[in-house]
Amino acid sequence: MSTDKPGVIAPKADLPTVVVGESVVGVAVVDHEPQTAPQPVAAAAGWPPRFSCFVTGTDTEIGKTLVSSAILHSLVRQGVRACGMKPVAAGAEIRDGALHNDDADMLIGAGNVTMPQSLTTPYMLMEPAAPHIAAALEGVTIDAVPILAAYLEIAAASDAVVVEGVGGFCVPLNDHFDTADLAQQLDLPVILVVGLRLGCISHALLTAEAIAARGLTLVGWIANEVQAEMAFADENVAALQQRLGAPLLGRIPRLAQPTAAAAAEYVNLAGLPNWPTRRNNQ
């Protein structure tokens, strides 16, 4: 594949092609400056396709991190090297001299591949606000290039990558770029987390339409019970099963201890594209 066109990052042999805008904007909050795309690495002959996905949700605070961690936990149980990535995290605090975000930390804990935080979360922002607002407060412009370059580095070092979005599917990242644009450029299969509460049917259907409008494939959805008792929860799930056109991968109840391992018991991911068969190497 030619990489003569400006703004095209040359993919690994088994990774998606990612296209960025014609111009580079903003400054990356990373330890290095990945303005030049990493060079492709040839895949070994017969290398099986890798599992990767983009996890989005119907809103913020509806369980994307719990589901992403459960997916990572399930991948590790399959015996593969799995790494989570939360490209943008807002609401970080300094602990032991370093920035930490609870969502990003949970993904790190669920995977088994250790990568620098500058790759797993290129944009770690302190203010718990919409990303473009939190970034502006720090004088930062969120840019696609460092995120896409970081994804390629993580994918090269892992058998599987789970990328978690921020907020809902169309959250602004800068004045001209949002999470839907990022998902489109990553070009990964999408898993939708539906927080079960009043209004979730419309939220889920509108999100599914937005995913399809970007040319992406919704490969499944997971219902997460975010309320202790939701009236007509079963009926809401049934309505979504009838209308979403993608398989229900699981329904996570309210958990006393919302851990990756606990949530993983309620999801079935075996039918996802490129889901790995169990390896006996652990």
C-alpha positions, 0 to 999 in steps of 0.5 A, spaced: 500 500 500 502 506 498 503 511 503 504 517 498 498 521 500 498 526 506 495 524 512 495 516 511 498 512 516 501 506 513 498 500 517 501 493 520 499 487 515 493 485 520 491 492 522 486 497 519 488 503 515 487 509 519 486 516 515 487 523 519 486 530 516 490 533 511 493 538 517 495 537 523 493 541 529 494 541 536 500 539 541 500 532 543 500 530 551 505 525 550 512 523 552 514 523 545 512 527 538 509 522 534 508 527 528 511 522 523 507 515 522 510 509 525 513 504 519 509 498 518 512 491 520 511 485 516 506 480 519 509 473 520 506 468 515 500 465 517 499 470 523 491 469 525 487 476 525 487 480 531 481 482 535 480 489 536 474 493 538 472 500 539 467 501 546 462 506 546 456 508 550 449 511 550 452 516 555 457 518 560 457 514 566 453 508 563 459 502 564 463 503 558 469 502 563 466 496 566 465 493 560 471 494 556 475 491 562 470 485 562 472 484 555 480 485 557 479 480 562 476 475 558 481 476 553 486 474 558 483 468 560 483 466 553 491 466 553 492 472 549 496 478 550 491 484 551 491 491 552 486 497 553 487 504 551 483 510 553 485 515 548 482 521 552 481 521 559 478 527 563 478 527 571 485 525 572 488 527 579 496 526 581 497 520 585 504 519 587 507 524 583 503 521 577 497 523 573 491 517 574 484 516 572 480 511 575 477 509 568 484 508 565 487 505 571 482 499 571 483 498 563 491 497 565 489 492 571 484 488 566 489 487 561 496 483 561 500 488 556 504 493 560 505 500 555 507 507 557 501 511 559 503 516 554 500 511 549 494 508 553 492 514 554 495 520 550 491 525 553 490 525 560 486 531 563 485 533 570 478 537 569 472 532 569 468 535 564 467 535 556 474 533 553 474 539 549 473 544 555 478 540 559 483 540 554 482 548 553 483 549 560 490 546 560 492 549 553 491 543 549 488 541 543 486 534 542 489 531 535 488 525 532 495 523 530 498 521 536 492 517 538 492 513 531 500 512 532 499 510 539 494 505 537 498 502 532 504 501 537 499 498 542 497 493 537 504 491 534 505 489 542 499 486 543 494 480 540 488 484 542 486 491 543 480 494 546 479 502 545 474 505 550 471 512 547 469 518 552 462 519 554 457 518 548 459 517 541 459 524 538 463 527 544 467 533 541 474 533 542 476 539 539 472 544 534 473 540 528 474 533 531 469 528 535 469 521 538 465 519 532 471 521 527 476 518 532 472 511 531 471 512 524 479 513 523 480 507 527 475 503 523 474 498 528 468 494 530 464 497 535 461 494 541 455 499 544 454 499 552 447 501 553 445 504 560 439 501 562 435 507 564 429 511 562 430 513 555 435 508 553 431 505 547 432 512 543 439 513 546 441 506 543 437 507 537 440 514 535 447 511 537 446 505 532 444 510 527 450 514 528 455 508 528 452 506 521 452 513 518 460 513 519 461 506 515 462 502 522 460 496 524 456 495 530 458 488 532 454 487 538 451 491 544 451 490 552 446 492 557 448 494 563 443 495 569 445 502 572 439 503 576 438 498 582 431 498 580 428 500 573 421 499 571 420 495 565 427 493 564 426 487 561 421 490 556 426 495 554 431 490 553 426 486 548 425 492 544 432 493 543 433 486 541 428 487 536 430 494 533 438 494 534 440 489 528 446 487 532 446 481 537 446 482 545 452 480 548 450 480 555 446 483 560 450 486 567 446 486 573 448 491 579 454 488 582 456 489 589 463 489 587 463 492 579 470 488 577 472 486 571 472 479 573 465 479 576 462 483 569 465 478 565 461 472 568 455 476 564 457 477 557 458 472 551 463 474 546 465 468 543 461 470 536 465 477 535 469 477 529 476 474 530 475 473 537 481 468 539 480 461 541 483 459 548 490 458 548 494 453 553 500 458 554 499 460 561 
